[in-house]
Amino acid sequence: MSDANNIVIFDFETTGLSPKMGDRAIEIGAVRIKNGLLVDRFQALMNPGMRINSFIENFTGISNKMLAEAEPCAVVMDSFCDFIGSDNLVAHNASFDKNFLDAELHRISRRYPGQISCSMLLARRLLRDAPNHKLGTLVDYLNIQTEGGYHRALFDSEMTAKVWLTMINKIQQRYNMARVPFALVQKLCKTPAASAHRTLTNWK
């Protein structure tokens, strides 16, 4: 059975909000977690074949010149799919990143066999006293030390990993679990926040 401490956490920077509106990925960052430890990283800029606007350049720090020198999306996404392997996936606000992952892999006729879960949805169930559930807010709320800047894919992935592992550790300690099944996390993310404690207590 798959474990919440054995996953790939990933993040995209993109040209906009939706692949359905023609937006593309411009950077992918990911970390592999094995037995609760960060054991591998993946990071690459990718050329979407279009120019990005000044808002995205300023927001991410990624310039059109940087993208012009990057490998095409198809090449990078092929490598990233290899990196994922059969692992389950986690992202912060996963619906956004899943849309881009699915769209970019569809372009190269590749798929991933694992499941996806959302660290933001899990935080809404477990960290209900946080001011909000944005990644930067949660990092501050949990007193996680940072070195780097948000809105770059690898940094955001690393910070998501620290938030995720902190939450999984809280579940293990509070509910005396040696391991937290990935399926339990997925169920929690679909459970009303008020029912999260009952779901964790009754999990067999």
Contact map, one row per residue, 1 for C-alpha under 8 A:
111000000000000000000000000000000000000000000000000000000000000000000000000000000000000000000000000000000000000000000000000000000000000000000000000000000000000000000000000000000000100000000000000000000000
111101000000000000000000000000000000000000000000000000000000000000000000000000000000000100000000000000000000000000000000000000000000000000000000000000000000000000000000000000000000111000000000000000000000
111111100000000000000000000000000000000000000000000000000000000000000000000000000000000000000000000000000000000000000000000000000000000000000000000000000000000000000000000000000011110000000000000000000000
011111100000000000000000000000000000000000000000000000000000000000000000000000000000000000000000000000000000000000000000000000000000000000000000000000000000000000000001000000000011110010000000000000000000
001111100000000000000000000000001111100000000000000000000000000000000000000000000000000000000000000000000000000000000000000000000000000000000000000000000000000000001001000000000011000000000000000000000000
011111110000000000000000000000011111000000000000000000000000000000000000000000000000001100000000000000000000000000000000000000000000000000000000000000000000000000000000000000000000000000000000000000000000
001111111000000000000000000000011100000000000000000000000000000000000000000000000000001111000000000000000000000000000000000000000000000000000000000000000000000000000000000000000000000000000000000000000000
000001111100000000000000000001111000000000000000000000000000000000000000000000000001001111000000000000000000000000000000000000000000000000000000000000000000000000000000000000000000000000000000000000000000
000000111110000000000000000001111000000000000000000000000000000000000000000000000000000011100000000000000000000000000000000000000000000000000000000000000000110110000000000000000000000000000000000000000000
000000011111000000000000000111100000000000000000000000000000000000000000000000000000000011100000000000000000000000000000000000000000000000000000000000001100100000000000000000000000000000000000000000000000
000000001111100000000000000111000000000000000000000000000000000000000000000000000000000000110000100000000000000000000000000000000000000000000000000000001101100000000000000000000000000000000000000000000000
000000000111110000000000111110000000000000000000000000000000000000000000000000000000000000000000100100000000000000000000000000000000000000000000000000001000000000000000000000000000000000000000000000000000
000000000011111000000000111100000000000000000000000000000001000000000000000000000000000000000000000000000000000000000000000000000000000000000000000000111000000000000000000000000000000000000000000000000000
000000000001111110000011111000000000000000000000000000010000000000000000000000000000000000000000000000000000000000000000000000000000000000000000000000000000000000000000000000000000000000000000000000000000
000000000000111110000011110000000000000000000000000110010000000000000000000000000000000000000000000000000000000000000000000000000000000000000000000000000000000000000000000000000000000000000000000000000000
000000000000011111100011000000000000000000000000000000010000000000000000000000000000000000000000000000000000000000000000000000000000000000000000000000000000000000000000000000000000000000000000000000000000
000000000000011111101010000000000000000000000000000000000000000000000000000000000000000000000001000000000000000000000000000000000000000000000000000000000000000000000000000000000000000000000000000000000000
000000000000000111111111000000000000000000000000000000000000000000000000000000000000000000000001001100000000000000000000000000000000000000000000000000000000000000000000000000000000000000000000000000000000
000000000000000111111111000000000000000000000000000000000000000000000000000000000000000000000000001100100000000000000000000000000000000000000000000000000000000000000000000000000000000000000000000000000000
000000000000000001111110000000000000000000000000000000000000000000000000000000000000000000000000000000000000000000000000000000000000000000000000000000000000000000000000000000000000000000000000000000000000
000000000000000011111110000000000000000000000000000000000000000000000000000000000000000000000000000000000000000000000000000000000000000000000000000000000000000000000000000000000000000000000000000000000000
000000000000000001111111000000000000000000000000000000000000000000000000000000000000000000000000000000000000000000000000000000000000000000000000000000000000000000000000000000000000000000000000000000000000
000000000000011111111111100000000000000000000000000000000000000000000000000000000000000000000000000000000000000000000000000000000000000000000000000000000000000000000000000000000000000000000000000000000000
000000000000011101100111110000000000000000000001000000000000000000000000000000000000000000000000000100010000000000000000000000000000000000000000000000000000000000000000000000000000000000000000000000000000
000000000001111000000011111100000000000000000101000000000000000000000000100000000000000000000000000100010000000000000000000000000000000000000000000000000000000000000000000000000000000000000000000000000000
000000000001111000000001111100000000000000001111000000000000000000100000100000000000000000000000000000000000000000000000000000000000000000000000000000000000000000000000000000000000000000000000000000000000
000000000001110000000000111110000000000000111100000000000000000000000000000000000000000000000000000000000000000000000000000000000000000000000000000000011000000000000000000000000000000000000000000000000000
000000000111100000000000111111000000000001111100000000000000000000000000000000000000000000000000000000000000000000000000000000000000000000000000000000001100000000000000000000000000000000000000000000000000
000000000111000000000000001111100000000011110000000000000000000000000000000000000000000000000000000000000000000000000000000000000000000000000000000000011111100000000000000000000000000000000000000000000000
000000011110000000000000000111110000000011100000000000000000000000000000000000000000000000000000000000000000000000000000000000000000000000000000000000001100110000000000000000000000000000000000000000000000
000000011100000000000000000011111000011111000000000000000000000000000000000000000000000000000000000000000000000000000000000000000000000000000000000000000100110010000000000000000000000000000000000000000000
000001111000000000000000000001111100011110000000000000000000000000000000000000000000000000000000000000000000000000000000000000000000000000000000000000000000000000000000000000000000000000000000000000000000
000011111000000000000000000000111111111100000000000000000000000000000000000000000000000000000000000000000000000000000000000000000000000000000000000000000000000010000000000000000000000000000000000000000000
000011100000000000000000000000011111111000000000000000000000000000000000000000000000000000000000000000000000000000000000000000000000000000000000000000000000000000000000000000000000000000000000000000000000
000011000000000000000000000000001111100000000000000000000000000000000000000000000000000000000000000000000000000000000000000000000000000000000000000000000000000000000000000000000000000000000000000000000000
000011000000000000000000000000001111110000000000000000000000000000000000000000000000000000000000000000000000000000000000000000000000000000000000000000000000000000001000000000000000000000000000000000000000
000010000000000000000000000000001111111000000000000000000000000000000000000000000000000000000000000000000000000000000000000000000000000000000000000000000000000000000000000000000000000000000000000000000000
000000000000000000000000000000111101111100000000000000000000000000000000000000000000000000000000000000000000000000000000000000000000000000000000000000000000000000000000000000000000000000000000000000000000
000000000000000000000000000000111100111110000000000000000000000000000000000000000000000000000000000000000000000000000000000000000000000000000000000000000000000000000000000000000000000000000000000000000000
000000000000000000000000000000111000011111000000000000000000000000000000000000000000000000000000000000000000000000000000000000000000000000000000000000000000000000000000000000000000000000000000000000000000
000000000000000000000000000011110000001111100000000000000000000000000000000000000000000000000000000000000000000000000000000000000000000000000000000000000100000000000000000000000000000000000000000000000000
000000000000000000000000000111100000000111110000000000000000000000000000000000010010000000000000000000000000000000000000000000000000000000000000000000000100000000000000000000000000000000000000000000000000
000000000000000000000000001111000000000011111000000000000000000000000000000000000000000000000000000000000000000000000000000000000000000000000000000000001100000000000000000000000000000000000000000000000000
000000000000000000000000001110000000000001111100000000000000000000000000000100000000000000000000000000000000000000000000000000000000000000000000000000000000000000000000000000000000000000000000000000000000
000000000000000000000000011100000000000000111110000000000000000001100110000100000000000000000000000000000000000000000000000000000000000000000000000000000000000000000000000000000000000000000000000000000000
000000000000000000000000111100000000000000011111000000000000000000100111100100000000000000000000000000000000000000000000000000000000000000000000000000000000000000000000000000000000000000000000000000000000
000000000000000000000000010000000000000000001111110000000000000000111111100000000000000000000000000000000000000000000000000000000000000000000000000000000000000000000000000000000000000000000000000000000000
000000000000000000000001110000000000000000000111111000000000000000100001100000000000000000000000000000000000000000000000000000000000000000000000000000000000000000000000000000000000000000000000000000000000
000000000000000000000000000000000000000000000011111000000000000000000001000000000000000000000000000000000000000000000000000000000000000000000000000000000000000000000000000000000000000000000000000000000000
000000000000000000000000000000000000000000000011111100000000000000000000000000000000000000000000000000000000000000000000000000000000000000000000000000000000000000000000000000000000000000000000000000000000
000000000000000000000000000000000000000000000001111110000000000100000000000000000000000000000000000000000000000000000000000000000000000000000000000000000000000000000000000000000000000000000000000000000000
000000000000001000000000000000000000000000000000011111011000001100000000000000000000000000000000000000000000000000000000000000000000000000000000000000000000000000000000000000000000000000000000000000000000
000000000000001000000000000000000000000000000000001111111000000000000000000000000000000000000000000000000000000000000000000000000000000000000000000000000000000000000000000000000000000000000000000000000000
000000000000000000000000000000000000000000000000000111111100000000000000000000000000000000000000000000000000000000000000000000000000000000000000000000000000000000000000000000000000000000000000000000000000
000000000000000000000000000000000000000000000000000011111110000000000000000000000000000000000000000000000000000000000000000000000000000000000000000000000000000000000000000000000000000000000000000000000000
000000000000011100000000000000000000000000000000000111111111110000000000000000000000000000000000000000000000000000000000000000000000000000000000000000000000000000000000000000000000000000000000000000000000
000000000000000000000000000000000000000000000000000111111111111100000000000000000000000000000000000000000000000000000000000000000000000000000000000000000000000000000000000000000000000000000000000000000000
000000000000000000000000000000000000000000000000000001111111110000000000000000000000000000000000000000000000000000000000000000000000000000000000000000000000000000000000000000000000000000000000000000000000
000000000000000000000000000000000000000000000000000000111111100000000000000000000000000000000000000000000000000000000000000000000000000000000000000000100000000000000000000000000000000000000000000000000000
000000000000100000000000000000000000000000000000000000011111110000000000000000000000000000000000000000000000000000000000000000000000000000000000000000110000000000000000000000000000000000000000000000000000
000000000000000000000000000000000000000000000000000000011111111000000000000000000000000000000000000000000000000000000000000000000000000000000000000000010000000000000000000000000000000000000000000000000000
000000000000000000000000000000000000000000000000000000011101111101100000000000000000000000000000000000000000000000000000000000000000000000000000000000000000000000000000000000000000000000000000000000000000
000000000000000000000000000000000000000000000000000100001000111111100000000000000000000000000000000000000000000000000000000000000000000000000000000000000000000000000000000000000000000000000000000000000000
000000000000000000000000000000000000000000000000001100001000011111110000000000000000000000000000000000000000000000000000000000000000000000000000000000000000000000000000000000000000000000000000000000000000
000000000000000000000000000000000000000000000000000000000000001111111000000000000000000000000000000000000000000000000000000000000000000000000000000000000000000000000000000000000000000000000000000000000000
000000000000000000000000000000000000000000001000000000000000011111111100000000000000000000000000000000000000000000000000000000000000000000000000000000000000000000000000000000000000000000000000000000000000
000000000000000000000000010000000000000000001111000000000000011111111110000000000000000000000000000000000000000000000000000000000000000000000000000000000000000000000000000000000000000000000000000000000000
000000000000000000000000000000000000000000000010000000000000000111111100000000000000000000000000000000000000000000000000000000000000000000000000000000000000000000000000000000000000000000000000000000000000
000000000000000000000000000000000000000000000010000000000000000011111110000000000000000000000000000000000000000000000000000000000000000000000000000000000000000000000000000000000000000000000000000000000000
000000000000000000000000000000000000000000001110000000000000000001111111000000000000000000000000000000000000000000000000000000000000000000000000000000000000000000000000000000000000000000000000000000000000
000000000000000000000000000000000000000000001110000000000000000000101111101100000000000000000000000000000000000000000000000000000000000000000000000000000000000000000000000000000000000000000000000000000000
000000000000000000000000000000000000000000000111100000000000000000000111111100000000000000000000000000000000000000000000000000000000000000000000000000000000000000000000000000000000000000000000000000000000
000000000000000000000000110000000000000000000111000000000000000000000011111110000000000000000000000000010000000000000000000000000000000000000000000000000000000000000000000000000000000000000000000000000000
000000000000000000000000000000000000000000000000000000000000000000000001111111000000000000000000000000010011000000000000000000000000000000000000000000000000000000000000000000000000000000000000000000000000
000000000000000000000000000000000000000000000000000000000000000000000011111111100000000000000000000000000000000000000000000000000000000000000000000000000000000000000000000000000000000000000000000000000000
000000000000000000000000000000000000000000011100000000000000000000000011111111110000000000000000000000000000000000000000000000000000000000000000000000000000000000000000000000000000000000000000000000000000
000000000000000000000000000000000000000000000000000000000000000000000000111111111000000000000000000000011000000000000000000000000000000000000000000000000000000000000000000000000000000000000000000000000000
000000000000000000000000000000000000000000000000000000000000000000000000011111111100000000000000000000001001010000000000000000000000000000000000000000000000000000000000000000000000000000000000000000000000
000000000000000000000000000000000000000000000000000000000000000000000000001111111110000000000000000000000000000000000000000000000000000000000000000000000000000000000000000000000000000000000000000000000000
000000000000000000000000000000000000000001000000000000000000000000000000000111111111000000000000000000000000000000000000000000000000000000000000000000000000000000000000000000000000000000000000000000000000
000000000000000000000000000000000000000000000000000000000000000000000000000011111111100000000000000000001000011100000000000000000000000000000000000000000000000000000000000000000000000000000000000000000000
000000000000000000000000000000000000000000000000000000000000000000000000000001111111100000000000000000000000000000000000000000000000000000000000000000000000000000000000000000000000000000000000000000000000
000000000000000000000000000000000000000001000000000000000000000000000000000000111111100000000000000000000000000000000000000000000000000000000000000000000000000000000000000000000000000000000000000000000000
000000010000000000000000000000000000000000000000000000000000000000000000000000011111111000000000000000000000000100000000000000000000000000000000000000000000000000000000000000000000000000000000000000000000
000000000000000000000000000000000000000000000000000000000000000000000000000000001111111000000000000000000000000110000000000000000000000000000000000000000000000000000000000000000000000000000000000000000000
000000000000000000000000000000000000000000000000000000000000000000000000000000000001111100000000000000000000000111000000000000000000000000000000000000000000000000000000000000000000000000000000000000000000
000001110000000000000000000000000000000000000000000000000000000000000000000000000001111110000000000000000000000011100000000000000000000000000000000000000000000000000000000000000000000000000000000000000000
010001110000000000000000000000000000000000000000000000000000000000000000000000000000011111000000000000000000000001110000000000000000000000000000000000000000000000000000000000000000000000000000000000000000
000000111100000000000000000000000000000000000000000000000000000000000000000000000000001111100000000000000000000001111000000000000000000000000000000000000000000000000000000000000000000000000000000000000000
000000111100000000000000000000000000000000000000000000000000000000000000000000000000000111110100000000000000000000011110000000000000000000000000000000000000000000000000000000000000000000000000000000000000
000000001110000000000000000000000000000000000000000000000000000000000000000000000000000011111100100000000000000000011111000000000000000000000000000000000000100100000000000000000000000000000000000000000000
000000000010000000000000000000000000000000000000000000000000000000000000000000000000000001111100000000000000000000000111000000000000001000000000000000000000000100000000000000000000000000000000000000000000
000000000000000000000000000000000000000000000000000000000000000000000000000000000000000000111111100000000000000000000111100000000000000000000000000000000000000000000000000000000000000000000000000000000000
000000000000000000000000000000000000000000000000000000000000000000000000000000000000000001111111110000000000000000011111000000000000000000000000000000000000000000000000000000000000000000000000000000000000
000000000000000000000000000000000000000000000000000000000000000000000000000000000000000000001111111000000000000000000100000000000000000000000000000000000000000000000000000000000000000000000000000000000000
000000000000000011000000000000000000000000000000000000000000000000000000000000000000000000001111111100000000000000000000000000000000000000000000000000000000000000000000000000000000000000000000000000000000
000000000011000000000000000000000000000000000000000000000000000000000000000000000000000000101111111110000000000000000000000000000000000000000000000000000000000000000000000000000000000000000000000000000000
000000000000000000000000000000000000000000000000000000000000000000000000000000000000000000000111111111000000000000010000000000000000000000000000000000000000000000000000000000000000000000000000000000000000
000000000000000001100000000000000000000000000000000000000000000000000000000000000000000000000011111111100000000000000000000000000000000000000000000000000000000000000000000000000000000000000000000000000000
000000000001000001100001100000000000000000000000000000000000000000000000000000000000000000000001111111110000000000000000000000000000000000000000000000000000000000000000000000000000000000000000000000000000
000000000000000000000000000000000000000000000000000000000000000000000000000000000000000000000000111111111000000000000000000000000000000000000000000000000000000000000000000000000000000000000000000000000000
000000000000000000000000000000000000000000000000000000000000000000000000000000000000000000000000011111111100001000000000000000000000000000000000000000000000000000000000000000000000000000000000000000000000
000000000000000000100000000000000000000000000000000000000000000000000000000000000000000000000000001111111110000000000000000000000000000000000000000000000000000000000000000000000000000000000000000000000000
000000000000000000000001100000000000000000000000000000000000000000000000110010000000000000000000000111111111000000000000000000000000000000000000000000000000000000000000000000000000000000000000000000000000
000000000000000000000000000000000000000000000000000000000000000000000000000011001000000000000000000011111111111000000000000000000000000000000000000000000000000000000000000000000000000000000000000000000000
000000000000000000000000000000000000000000000000000000000000000000000000000000000000000000000000000001111111111000000000000000000000000000000000000000000000000000000000000000000000000000000000000000000000
000000000000000000000000000000000000000000000000000000000000000000000000010000000000000000000000000000111111110000000000000000000000000000000000000000000000000000000000000000000000000000000000000000000000
000000000000000000000000000000000000000000000000000000000000000000000000010001000000000000000000000000011111110000000000000000000000000000000000000000000000000000000000000000000000000000000000000000000000
000000000000000000000000000000000000000000000000000000000000000000000000000000000000000000000000000000001111111000000000000000000000000000000000000000000000000000000000000000000000000000000000000000000000
000000000000000000000000000000000000000000000000000000000000000000000000000001001000000000000000000000001111111100000000000000000000000000000000000000000000000000000000000000000000000000000000000000000000
000000000000000000000000000000000000000000000000000000000000000000000000000000001000000000000000000001001100111110000000000000000000000000000000000000000000000000000000000000000000000000000000000000000000
000000000000000000000000000000000000000000000000000000000000000000000000000000001001110000000000000000000000011111000000000000000000000000000000000000000000000000000000000000000000000000000000000000000000
000000000000000000000000000000000000000000000000000000000000000000000000000000000000111000000000000000000000001111100000000000000000000000000000000000000000000000000000000000000000000000000000000000000000
000000000000000000000000000000000000000000000000000000000000000000000000000000000000011110000000000000000000000111110000000000000000000000000000000000000000000000000000000000000000000000000000000000000000
000000000000000000000000000000000000000000000000000000000000000000000000000000000000001110000000000000000000000011111000000000000000000000000000000000000000000000000000000000000000000000000000000000000000
000000000000000000000000000000000000000000000000000000000000000000000000000000000000000111100100010000000000000001111100000000000000000000000000000000000000000000000000000000000000000000000000000000000000
000000000000000000000000000000000000000000000000000000000000000000000000000000000000000011100100000000000000000000111110000000000000000000000000000000000000000000000000000000000000000011001000000000000000
000000000000000000000000000000000000000000000000000000000000000000000000000000000000000001111110000000000000000000011111110000000000000000000000000000000000000000000000000000000000000000001000000000000000
000000000000000000000000000000000000000000000000000000000000000000000000000000000000000001111100000000000000000000001111111000000000000000000000000000000000000100110000000000000000000000000000000000000000
000000000000000000000000000000000000000000000000000000000000000000000000000000000000000000111100000000000000000000000111111100000000111000000000000000000000000000000000000000000000000000000000000000000000
000000000000000000000000000000000000000000000000000000000000000000000000000000000000000000001000000000000000000000000111111110000000000000000000000000000000000000000000000000000000000000001000000000000000
000000000000000000000000000000000000000000000000000000000000000000000000000000000000000000000000000000000000000000000111111111000000000000000000000000000000000000000000000000000000000010011000000000000000
000000000000000000000000000000000000000000000000000000000000000000000000000000000000000000000000000000000000000000000011111111110000100000000000000000000000000000000010000000000000000000000000000000000000
000000000000000000000000000000000000000000000000000000000000000000000000000000000000000000000000000000000000000000000001111111110000100000000000000000000000000000000000000000000000000000000000100000000000
000000000000000000000000000000000000000000000000000000000000000000000000000000000000000000000000000000000000000000000000111111110000000000000000000000000000000000000000000000000000000000011001110100000000
000000000000000000000000000000000000000000000000000000000000000000000000000000000000000000000000000000000000000000000000011111110000000000000000000000000000000000000010000000000000000000000000100100000000
000000000000000000000000000000000000000000000000000000000000000000000000000000000000000000000000000000000000000000000000001111111100000000000000000000000000000000000000000000000000000000000000000000000000
000000000000000000000000000000000000000000000000000000000000000000000000000000000000000000000000000000000000000000000000001111111100000000000000000000000000000000000000000000000000000000000000000000000000
000000000000000000000000000000000000000000000000000000000000000000000000000000000000000000000000000000000000000000000000000000111110000000000000000000000000000000000000000000000000000000000000000000000000
000000000000000000000000000000000000000000000000000000000000000000000000000000000000000000000000000000000000000000000000000000111111100011001000000000000000000000000000000000000000000000000000000000000000
000000000000000000000000000000000000000000000000000000000000000000000000000000000000000000000000000000000000000000000000000000001111100010000000000000000000000000000000000000000000000000000000000000000000
000000000000000000000000000000000000000000000000000000000000000000000000000000000000000000000000000000000000000000000000000000000111110011000000000000000000000000000000000000000000000000000000000000000000
000000000000000000000000000000000000000000000000000000000000000000000000000000000000000000000000000000000000000000000001001100000111111011000000000000000000000000000000000000000000000000000000000000000000
000000000000000000000000000000000000000000000000000000000000000000000000000000000000000000000000000000000000000000000001000000000001111111000000000000000000000000000000000000000000000000000000000000000000
000000000000000000000000000000000000000000000000000000000000000000000000000000000000000000010000000000000000000000000001000000000000111111100000000000000001001100000000000000000000000000000000000000000000
000000000000000000000000000000000000000000000000000000000000000000000000000000000000000000000000000000000000000000000000000000000000011111110000000001000000000000000000000000000000000000000000000000000000
000000000000000000000000000000000000000000000000000000000000000000000000000000000000000000000000000000000000000000000000000000000111111111111000000000000000000000000000000000000000000000000000000000000000
000000000000000000000000000000000000000000000000000000000000000000000000000000000000000000000000000000000000000000000000000000000101111111111100000000000000000000100000000000000000000000000000000000000000
000000000000000000000000000000000000000000000000000000000000000000000000000000000000000000000000000000000000000000000000000000000000001111111111100000000000001000100000000000000000000000000000000000000000
000000000000000000000000000000000000000000000000000000000000000000000000000000000000000000000000000000000000000000000000000000000000000111111111000000000000000000000000000000000000000000000000000000000000
000000000000000000000000000000000000000000000000000000000000000000000000000000000000000000000000000000000000000000000000000000000100000011111111000000000000000000000000000000000000000000000000000000000000
000000000000000000000000000000000000000000000000000000000000000000000000000000000000000000000000000000000000000000000000000000000000000001111111000000000000000000100000000000000000000000000000000000000000
000000000000000000000000000000000000000000000000000000000000000000000000000000000000000000000000000000000000000000000000000000000000000000111111100000000000000000000000000000000000000000000000000000000000
000000000000000000000000000000000000000000000000000000000000000000000000000000000000000000000000000000000000000000000000000000000000000000111111110000000000000001100000000000000000000000000000000000000000
000000000000000000000000000000000000000000000000000000000000000000000000000000000000000000000000000000000000000000000000000000000000000000100011111000000000000000000000000000000000000000000000000000000000
000000000000000000000000000000000000000000000000000000000000000000000000000000000000000000000000000000000000000000000000000000000000000000000001111100000000001000000000000000000000000000000000000000000000
000000000000000000000000000000000000000000000000000000000000000000000000000000000000000000000000000000000000000000000000000000000000000000000000111110000000000000000000000000000000000000000000000000000000
000000000000000000000000000000000000000000000000000000000000000000000000000000000000000000000000000000000000000000000000000000000000000000000000011111000010000000000000000000000000000000000000000000000000
000000000000000000000000000000000000000000000000000000000000000000000000000000000000000000000000000000000000000000000000000000000000000000000000001111110010000000000000000000000000000000000000000000000000
000000000000000000000000000000000000000000000000000000000000000000000000000000000000000000000000000000000000000000000000000000000000000100000000000111111011000000000000000000000000000000000000000000000000
000000000000100000000000000000000000000000000000000000000011000000000000000000000000000000000000000000000000000000000000000000000000000000000000000011111011000000000000000000000000000000000000000000000000
000000000000100000000000001010000000000000000000000000000001100000000000000000000000000000000000000000000000000000000000000000000000000000000000000011111111000000000000000000000000000000000000000000000000
000000000111100000000000001111000000000000100000000000000000000000000000000000000000000000000000000000000000000000000000000000000000000000000000000001111111100000000000000000000000000000000000000000000000
000000000110000000000000000111100000000011100000000000000000000000000000000000000000000000000000000000000000000000000000000000000000000000000000000000011111110000000000000000000000000000000000000000000000
000000000000000000000000000010000000000000000000000000000000000000000000000000000000000000000000000000000000000000000000000000000000000000000000000111111111111000000000000000000000000000000000000000000000
000000000010000000000000000010000000000000000000000000000000000000000000000000000000000000000000000000000000000000000000000000000000001000000000000001111111111100000000000000000000000000000000000000000000
000000001110000000000000000011100000000000000000000000000000000000000000000000000000000000100000000000000000000000000000000000000000000000000000000000001111111110000000000000000000000000000000000000000000
000000001000000000000000000001100000000000000000000000000000000000000000000000000000000000000000000000000000000000000000000000000000000000000000000000000111111111000000000000000000000000000000000000000000
000000000000000000000000000000000000000000000000000000000000000000000000000000000000000000000000000000000000000000000000000000000000001000100000010000000011111111100000000000000000000000000000000000000000
000000001000000000000000000000000000000000000000000000000000000000000000000000000000000000110000000000000000000000000010000000000000001000000000000000000001111111110000000000000000000000000000000000000000
000000001000000000000000000000101000000000000000000000000000000000000000000000000000000000000000000000000000000000000000000000000000000000000000000000000000111111111000000000000000000000000000000000000000
000000000000000000000000000000000000000000000000000000000000000000000000000000000000000000000000000000000000000000000000000000000000000000000001000000000000011111111100000000000000000000000000000000000000
000000000000000000000000000000000000000000000000000000000000000000000000000000000000000000000000000000000000000000000010000000000000000001100101000000000000001111111110000000000000000000000000000000000000
000000000000000000000000000000000000000000000000000000000000000000000000000000000000000000000000000000000000000000000010000000000000000000000000000000000000000111111111000000000000000000000000000000000000
000010000000000000000000000000000001000000000000000000000000000000000000000000000000000000000000000000000000000000000000000000000000000000000000000000000000000011111111100000000000000000000000000000000000
000000000000000000000000000000000000000000000000000000000000000000000000000000000000000000000000000000000000000000000000000000000000000000000000000000000000000001111111110000000000000000000000000000000000
000000000000000000000000000000000000000000000000000000000000000000000000000000000000000000000000000000000000000000000000001001000000000000000000000000000000000000111111111000000000000000000000000000000000
000110000000000000000000000000000000000000000000000000000000000000000000000000000000000000000000000000000000000000000000000000000000000000000000000000000000000000011111111100000001000000000000000000000000
000000000000000000000000000000000000000000000000000000000000000000000000000000000000000000000000000000000000000000000000000000000000000000000000000000000000000000001111111110000000000000000000000000000000
000000000000000000000000000000000000000000000000000000000000000000000000000000000000000000000000000000000000000000000000000000000000000000000000000000000000000000000111111111000000000000000000000000000000
000000000000000000000000000000000000000000000000000000000000000000000000000000000000000000000000000000000000000000000000000000000000000000000000000000000000000000000011111111111001000000000000000000000000
000000000000000000000000000000000000000000000000000000000000000000000000000000000000000000000000000000000000000000000000000000000000000000000000000000000000000000000001111111111111000000000000000000000000
000000000000000000000000000000000000000000000000000000000000000000000000000000000000000000000000000000000000000000000000000000000000000000000000000000000000000000000000111111111000000000000000000000000000
000000000000000000000000000000000000000000000000000000000000000000000000000000000000000000000000000000000000000000000000000000000000000000000000000000000000000000000000011111110000000000000000000000000000
000000000000000000000000000000000000000000000000000000000000000000000000000000000000000000000000000000000000000000000000000000000000000000000000000000000000000000000000001111111000000000000000000000011000
000000000000000000000000000000000000000000000000000000000000000000000000000000000000000000000000000000000000000000000000000000000000000000000000000000000000000000000000001111111100000000000000000000000000
000000000000000000000000000000000000000000000000000000000000000000000000000000000000000000000000000000000000000000000000000000000000000000000000000000000000000000000000001110111111000000000000000000000000
000000000000000000000000000000000000000000000000000000000000000000000000000000000000000000000000000000000000000000000000000000000000000000000000000000000000000000000000000100011111000000000000000000000000
001110000000000000000000000000000000000000000000000000000000000000000000000000000000000000000000000000000000000000000000000000000000000000000000000000000000000000000000000100001111100000000000000000000000
001110000000000000000000000000000000000000000000000000000000000000000000000000000000000000000000000000000000000000000000000000000000000000000000000000000000000000000001001100001111110110000000000000000000
111100000000000000000000000000000000000000000000000000000000000000000000000000000000000000000000000000000000000000000000000000000000000000000000000000000000000000000000000000000011111110000000000000000000
011100000000000000000000000000000000000000000000000000000000000000000000000000000000000000000000000000000000000000000000000000000000000000000000000000000000000000000000000000000001111111000000000000000000
010000000000000000000000000000000000000000000000000000000000000000000000000000000000000000000000000000000000000000000000000000000000000000000000000000000000000000000000000000000000111111100000000000000000
000000000000000000000000000000000000000000000000000000000000000000000000000000000000000000000000000000000000000000000000000000000000000000000000000000000000000000000000000000000001111111110000000000010010
000100000000000000000000000000000000000000000000000000000000000000000000000000000000000000000000000000000000000000001000010000000000000000000000000000000000000000000000000000000001111111111000000000000000
000000000000000000000000000000000000000000000000000000000000000000000000000000000000000000000000000000000000000000001000000000000000000000000000000000000000000000000000000000000000011111111100000000000000
000000000000000000000000000000000000000000000000000000000000000000000000000000000000000000000000000000000000000000000000000000000000000000000000000000000000000000000000000000000000001111111110000000000000
000000000000000000000000000000000000000000000000000000000000000000000000000000000000000000000000000000000000000000000000010010000000000000000000000000000000000000000000000000000000000111111111000100110000
000000000000000000000000000000000000000000000000000000000000000000000000000000000000000000000000000000000000000000001100110010000000000000000000000000000000000000000000000000000000000011111110000000000000
000000000000000000000000000000000000000000000000000000000000000000000000000000000000000000000000000000000000000000000000000000000000000000000000000000000000000000000000000000000000000001111111000000000000
000000000000000000000000000000000000000000000000000000000000000000000000000000000000000000000000000000000000000000000000000000000000000000000000000000000000000000000000000000000000000000111111101100100000
000000000000000000000000000000000000000000000000000000000000000000000000000000000000000000000000000000000000000000000000000010000000000000000000000000000000000000000000000000000000000000010111111100000000
000000000000000000000000000000000000000000000000000000000000000000000000000000000000000000000000000000000000000000000000000111000000000000000000000000000000000000000000000000000000000000000011111100000000
000000000000000000000000000000000000000000000000000000000000000000000000000000000000000000000000000000000000000000000000000010000000000000000000000000000000000000000000000000000000000000000001111110000000
000000000000000000000000000000000000000000000000000000000000000000000000000000000000000000000000000000000000000000000000000000000000000000000000000000000000000000000000000000000000000000000011111111100000
000000000000000000000000000000000000000000000000000000000000000000000000000000000000000000000000000000000000000000000000000011000000000000000000000000000000000000000000000000000000000000010011111111110000
000000000000000000000000000000000000000000000000000000000000000000000000000000000000000000000000000000000000000000000000000000000000000000000000000000000000000000000000000000000000000000000000011111111000
000000000000000000000000000000000000000000000000000000000000000000000000000000000000000000000000000000000000000000000000000000000000000000000000000000000000000000000000000000000000000000000000001111111100
000000000000000000000000000000000000000000000000000000000000000000000000000000000000000000000000000000000000000000000000000000000000000000000000000000000000000000000000000000000000000000010010001111111110
000000000000000000000000000000000000000000000000000000000000000000000000000000000000000000000000000000000000000000000000000000000000000000000000000000000000000000000000000000100000000100010000000111111110
000000000000000000000000000000000000000000000000000000000000000000000000000000000000000000000000000000000000000000000000000000000000000000000000000000000000000000000000000000100000000000000000000011111110
000000000000000000000000000000000000000000000000000000000000000000000000000000000000000000000000000000000000000000000000000000000000000000000000000000000000000000000000000000000000000000000000000001111111
000000000000000000000000000000000000000000000000000000000000000000000000000000000000000000000000000000000000000000000000000000000000000000000000000000000000000000000000000000000000000100000000000000111111
000000000000000000000000000000000000000000000000000000000000000000000000000000000000000000000000000000000000000000000000000000000000000000000000000000000000000000000000000000000000000000000000000000000111
